[in-house]
């Protein structure tokens, strides 16, 4: 069994911010993450059910998400990875 998570970047029409919809494709759980801290916590929480062994995270973004938002999230995730490797 492959453990695959899907992360979709979406725009919140109510406050014009962004969020990430994280889906565990194994059991169908979905979490709405309003920031990268929430995303990292949910990734860890979901991943703990599989001993931390996540095979793949598939990323996508809705059509209305700007390149600036995608870049902001990419840089933020790179920073998390850098901190984790220290």
C-alpha positions in Angstrom: 0.0 0.0 0.0 1.4 3.4 -1.0 0.8 6.3 1.4 0.0 9.3 -0.8 -1.2 12.7 0.4 -2.7 15.3 -1.9 -2.1 19.0 -1.1 -4.2 21.5 -3.0 -3.5 25.2 -2.7 -6.8 27.2 -2.7 -7.9 30.8 -2.4 -10.2 31.6 0.4 -12.9 33.8 -1.1 -14.1 35.1 2.3 -10.8 36.8 3.4 -8.8 36.7 0.2 -6.1 34.6 1.8 -5.0 31.1 0.9 -5.2 27.7 2.5 -4.0 24.2 1.8 -6.5 21.3 1.6 -4.6 18.2 2.7 -6.1 14.8 1.8 -5.0 11.4 3.0 -5.8 9.3 -0.1 -5.6 6.0 2.0 -8.5 6.8 4.3 -10.0 9.9 2.8 -9.3 12.3 5.7 -9.3 15.9 4.7 -7.8 18.8 6.7 -8.0 22.5 5.9 -4.8 24.2 6.8 -4.9 28.0 7.1 -1.1 28.4 7.3 2.1 26.4 7.0 2.2 25.7 10.7 -1.2 24.0 10.5 -0.1 22.1 7.4 3.1 20.8 9.0 1.2 19.6 12.1 -1.5 17.9 10.0 1.2 16.2 7.8 2.8 14.9 11.0 -0.5 13.8 12.5 -1.6 12.0 9.4 1.9 10.6 8.8 2.1 9.2 12.3 -0.7 6.7 11.4 1.8 5.2 8.9 4.9 5.3 11.1 5.9 8.5 9.4 6.3 6.7 6.1 4.7 8.9 3.5 5.5 7.7 -0.1 4.5 10.9 -1.9 2.8 14.3 -1.5 1.1 15.4 -4.7 0.9 19.1 -5.0 -1.5 21.1 -7.1 -3.2 24.5 -7.1 -6.6 25.8 -8.1 -6.6 27.9 -11.3 -7.3 31.1 -9.4 -4.2 30.8 -7.2 -1.5 33.4 -8.2 2.1 32.5 -8.8 3.1 34.8 -5.9 1.0 32.6 -3.5 2.6 29.4 -4.8 6.0 30.9 -4.5 5.3 32.1 -0.9 4.2 28.6 0.1 7.2 27.0 -1.7 9.6 29.3 0.2 7.9 28.6 3.5 8.1 24.9 3.0 11.8 25.2 2.1 12.3 27.0 5.3 10.6 24.2 7.3 12.8 21.6 5.6 15.9 23.6 6.4 14.9 24.0 10.1 14.1 20.3 10.3 17.5 19.3 9.0 19.4 21.3 11.7 
